[in-house]
């Protein structure tokens, strides 16, 4: 599972062209660190959407509670992170957040 890894990402193809600062994207990389990368190289990226970019880790490591899911429709792509714990700061509790991107270029960030 993707959420069992400290830093991982998955490539996703979105069903529409997403305009972002003058470029159009159809591929995104969803990370376990709370952001979406728009470029091929995730680590050295400068084009990303970071609703809650942080040092998240699988917690508890032996049986992670985290959820990370992606949903695509013809007019919306949604990425949802749930039960995310900060590394070395588990006492702050769980974080839940979402990003929605639309063909118009609109980005909606949601937090719970």
N, C-alpha and C positions, 0 to 999 in steps of 0.2 A: 504494500500500500504506500502511496505517495506520502501520506502524513506520518509514516513511521520513520522517515528519513529526516535528518537534521536540515539539510538544504537540498531541495530537489525541485524540479519543475517538470511540467508536461507541456508539449506542443499542442495547440488547439487551432483548428481552422474555423474561422467565423464565417457565417453564411452571407456576409455583405462586406463591402469595402468600408473600412472605418477611417475617416479623415482625422489626422492628428498632426498639427503644426505643419500643414502644407504637404504631407505625405499621406498615401492611402495604404492601409494595412489589412490583410486578410488572415494573417497568422499572429497568434499571441502565445506567450509562454507564461503559464500560470505557476507561481512559485509557492512554496510552503512558508516563505518569509513575508507574506502579506502584500505582495505586489504583482503586477502583470508587466512583463517585459514585452516591448514591441520589436526589439531587434533580435538578431540571430544569437548574439553573445550576451547571455544573461548577466554575468558578473561585471563586465566592463560597460554595461549599458548606460546610456544617457537618456533614452526614450522609454519611460515607464510610467505606469499609473499606480500610485502607491497609496491605497486607502488607509493602511496601517502597517507600513513597512517597519519591521522590528526583528529582533533576534528571537524568533519563536523556536521551540523545540518540541519533539514528541514528549508528552507527559501524561501519565507516567510512562517511562520508556518501555517497560515490558508489556504494556497494554494501552496504547494511545487512545485518548478520547476524542481527538481532533477529527473534524470533518472538513473536507474541502470538495466542493462540487461545482460543476460548470453546466450551464444550461444555455442552449442556443435556439433562437427562433429566427424567423426571417427578418424581424425588425428589432431584435434585442439579444445581447449576449450578457449573461449574468455569471459572476464568479462569487462564491459564498465561502467564507472561512468561519468555522464554528468551533468553540472550545479550544481556542489557541492560548497557550501559556508562554510567557516570556522566560527565556533561559535565565537562570539564576535569580529570578524574581517571581517564582510561582505564587507567592503569598498575595500578589496583586489580583489573582483570580483569572478567570477565563475571559477571553475577548471574542466577540462575534461581530462580523462586519461583512459588507458586500459592496461590489462595484457592478454597475450596469452601464454598458456602452451601447450606443445606438448608431445607425447609419448616418444620422445627421451630424455626428461628432459630439453629441451631448454625452456627458459622463455624470452619472449619479452615484454618490458615495453614501452608504447607509451604515449606521452603527447601532448596536443594541447594548 
